[in-house]
């Protein structure tokens, strides 16, 4: 997923589905597990921090794939 174009959908408990576009200008450039236990998803345009213990499911939708994509 790092460096590829597509989209990432994350199902987070008590919140719902959160989507991250990863197109040519916003590709995922890194993932880091911080010392406080939170995960940081870094893109060319900024970053997002989430609690991995609240993640229920993750799906990757590549540009060349038809839904439902790959569930991780």
HELIX and SHEET records of a PDB file:
HELIX    1   1 UNK A   52  UNK A   54  5                                   3    
SHEET    1   A 4 UNK A  16  UNK A  22  0                                        
SHEET    2   A 4 UNK A   6  UNK A  12 -1                                        
SHEET    3   A 4 UNK A  55  UNK A  62 -1                                        
SHEET    4   A 4 UNK A  70  UNK A  71 -1                                        
SHEET    1   B 3 UNK A  28  UNK A  33  0                                        
SHEET    2   B 3 UNK A  38  UNK A  43 -1                                        
SHEET    3   B 3 UNK A  46  UNK A  51 -1                                        
END                                                                             
